[in-house]
């Protein structure tokens, strides 16, 4: 045995390994070789304690005699060898594994979503289909009450989807939803396009906030546009739900299709008979039925797809909202008191000096300032309003940045921050009041326009934001982001309800009654909301101001669902009091009137 072990140890290792590999590939088990253990004679004895173990293992691994040996792969003359340039190197395997791991990592939206939505329910499907059909039938003729009609089934589908996902109705969700639907009243009341556009955009933002329920600054900002990332996912979700239900209920789908087809045929046949029998019923049926022609079929198809995709995205967001509050912004590095407070104290002193001068001007030095500057009261007001508006906006930016780097050491730091920023907010409120006073002087001199009423409304809203910041410094800033969003929505709603074009026309008529010039060319470009005020002007000013509006209302006759209350009221007024044809006299009345007086030819004139 010692001779065998010494002989085995003296043999080279590679021939032995090659012989063992050849034997294993040929299907025969290698003979057990009793070699000396590398650990010494003690281990050799331990290894040889059971001499039959090697034989039993060899006997168990040896295949039966009846089973032919299996040739190895890539062996034999008939098996082609894979070229080396086609064989993947070992590094590519690890690279593919890393790519698979990277694909399995969830994206940002996947991490922010609460959970995967359940399968789309029948209530949601029918609501989505109703939204798409109403969009194709009603939205192609213009904007009016049809926006609110289309939004109601979309909101109902979102409610069904949220209930299937076991989401409860929270107070702020109800506030956003009711606010968004209320803003859609503006297109039903006003004909002017610019307040309608603001109302529609604000309604979409509030609806998105209702679906996602954000509360932080970044969450409210991203949540107002958070509906768009759910468009593609909502379409896939709806498609999978429709396929699953179609496979499970083919018989019910056929029954519904047959019943709907029979109902449509009955309505068409008997509706046509009754319409031919009574002219009043025919007029009523014609006013209630949407006017869908073959020529605008591509536009109707686009509106159908738009309504379908929008309703699916809304329902999907209601079932699986994105928690935009999960995106956090790290606070800035806290500064020490002197470094932080010194620039703000200097800014407060500058504001105080400006406000003191404004008080001196208002208390009696106004004429002296105008005499020294050589400006007219209107020019003085116009020169300062825009600067004060930008000063207000920049002050809000300064406050936001100051809060980011404010000292956060203890009660003294909090008191310093509240004192310095509170004083800055109070001084900025005085600047807002000064800007609004300047705009009032400018409007009194030249009249009200769309741009002037818009920027005055923005300046007033900025003042409300400053008051909210002051209140947050006293009571806490937890509700501040949502409160500012609510104030913006209320401002847009109020701006649309007061009818800006109507206010412009009414103020111009009052100025004409005080023997001040009136700009007929500008008033003729207003919407139908200005007709009640312009109708009180004497002739020929009345007909010259209403000529373009009357022409537009005559050319475009929209159905009831695409006509606002302002348009309907204007039609009634112009039917009772028709516009007279004054020929070229209107051009003469429009020359040299309005705010163009007082400007030289080389001065820049802003018609708004």
BAMIVO-465989 format. One record per residue (C-alpha): x, y, z. Coordinates in steps of 0.5 Angstrom, whole numbers, plus 500, padded with zeros to 3 digits. Layout:
BEGIN
XYZ;...
END
This chain:
BEGIN
500500500;506505501;509503495;502505491;502511495;509513493;508511486;502515486;505521489;511521484;506521478;505528474;498531476;496533469;496526466;492523472;487529471;486528463;486520464;480521470;477526465;477521459;474516463;469520466;467522459;467515456;462513462;466509466;468511473;475512475;478507479;479509487;486511488;489510495;493516495;496520501;492525504;495532504;494533511;499527514;498520516;493522521;488524516;490518511;488513516;482517517;480517510;482510510;477508516;472506511;475502505;468500502;466507502;470509495;467502492;460504494;460511491;463508485;458503484;453508485;455513480;456507475;450507470;447500469;450496464;444496459;444504459;449506453;454511455;452518453;457522449;459529451;457535448;461538442;464531441;464527435;466528428;458530426;458536431;460543429;464547433;462554435;467559432;471563437;468570435;461567436;462565443;460570448;466572453;465571461;464578462;458579457;454574462;456579468;454585464;447582462;446580469;447588471;442590466;437585468;438588475;438595473;431594469;428591475;429597479;423601480;423608477;421615480;414614479;413607481;416609487;412615489;405611487;402608493;400601489;398598483;391599481;386594481;382592475;378597472;371596474;365597470;362603473;369606471;369603464;362606462;364613465;370613461;366611455;361617456;366622457;369620450;362620447;360627450;367630448;366628441;359630440;359637444;366640444;367640437;362647436;366651442;366652449;360653454;356649459;359643455;366643459;362642465;358636462;364633460;367633466;362630470;362623468;370624468;369626475;364620476;369615473;375617478;370616484;369609482;376608481;378611488;372607491;375600488;382602490;379603497;381610497;376615502;374622500;378627504;376634506;382637502;380632496;373635496;375642496;380641490;374637486;369642488;373648486;375645479;368643477;366650480;371654475;368650469;362655470;366661468;366658460;358657461;357664463;363668460;364669452;371672453;377668451;382670456;378669463;375662460;383660459;385662466;379658469;380652464;387651466;386652473;380647473;385642471;390644476;385643482;383636479;390634479;391636486;384632488;387626485;394626488;393630495;399634495;400638501;408641501;410646496;413641491;408637492;402642490;407645484;408638481;401635483;397641479;400638473;401631476;396628471;400628465;405622467;399617468;396618461;400612458;399608464;392609464;391607457;394600458;390599464;384601461;386596455;388590459;381591463;377591457;380585454;379581460;372583461;371581453;374574454;369573460;363576458;362575450;355573451;353580455;357584450;353581444;346583448;348590450;350591442;344588440;340592445;343599443;342598436;335597436;334603441;338607436;334605430;327606434;329613436;331615429;325612426;320615431;324621432;324623425;316621424;314626430;319632427;315631421;309632424;310638429;315644427;316646434;318639436;323639430;326645433;326642440;330636437;334640432;337644438;338638443;341634438;349635437;350638430;355632427;357632420;361628416;366633414;368634421;369627423;377627424;376633429;370629432;375623432;380627435;376629441;373622442;381620443;382626447;376625452;378617452;385618454;384624459;378620463;383614463;388618466;384621471;381614473;388611474;391617478;385616482;386609483;394609484;396616485;403619485;405622492;409628490;410629497;415624497;420628493;423632498;428638498;433639503;434645507;439650505;445650510;443655516;447661516;449665522;445671525;449677522;450674516;443672514;440678518;444684515;442684508;435683510;435689515;439693509;433692504;428693510;431700511;431701503;423700503;422704509;425710505;421709499;415708503;416715507;417718500;411716498;407718504;410725503;408725496;401723498;400728503;402734499;408734495;405731489;404737485;411739487;414732485;410733478;413740477;420737478;420731474;416734468;411728468;404728467;400725473;398719468;405718466;408718473;403713475;405709469;412710470;412707477;407701477;411696473;417697477;413696484;410690481;416687480;419689486;413685490;415679486;422679487;421681495;417674495;423670492;427674497;423671502;423664500;431664499;431667506;427662509;431656506;438659509;435662515;438660522;435654526;439654532;433656537;428660540;432667539;433665531;426664530;424670533;429674529;427670523;420672524;421679526;426681520;421677515;415680518;417687517;419686510;412683509;409689512;413694508;412690502;404691503;405698503;409698496;403694494;398699496;402704492;402700486;395699486;394707487;398708481;394704477;388707479;391714477;393711470;386708469;383715471;387718466;386713460;381708462;381701463;384695459;385688459;392688461;391694466;385690470;390683469;396686472;392690478;389683479;395680480;398685484;392684489;393677489;400678491;398682497;394677499;400672499;404677503;398677508;398669508;405669509;404674515;399669518;404663517;409666521;404667527;400660526;405656523;406654515;403647515;397650511;401655507;402652500;395649500;392656502;396660497;393655491;386656494;387663494;389663486;383659484;379663488;382669484;381666478;374664479;372672481;376674475;371670471;365672474;366679475;366679467;373683465;370685458;364688461;368692467;372695461;366697457;362700463;368704465;369707458;361709458;362712465;368716462;364718456;359721461;364725464;366728458;372724457;375721451;373714449;377709445;371706440;377702436;379698443;372697445;370694438;375689439;371686446;367680447;360679447;360680455;361688453;354688449;350690455;354696457;356698450;348698448;347704453;352709449;349714444;348713437;353713433;358711438;353705440;353702433;360703432;362700438;357694437;359693429;364688430;361684435;354683432;358681425;361675429;355673433;351673426;357669423;358664428;351661431;353656436;348651439;346651446;351647449;357651446;354658447;355662454;350666457;354672455;353670448;346669449;344675452;348679447;344676442;337678445;340685446;342686439;335683436;331688440;336694438;339692431;346696429;345701424;350702419;354708419;359707414;365711414;363715420;366710425;373711422;372718424;370717431;376712432;381717430;384721435;380719441;382715447;389714451;393716444;392723446;398726450;403721446;408724441;409720435;416717437;413715443;411707444;404706445;401700448;394699446;393695452;
END
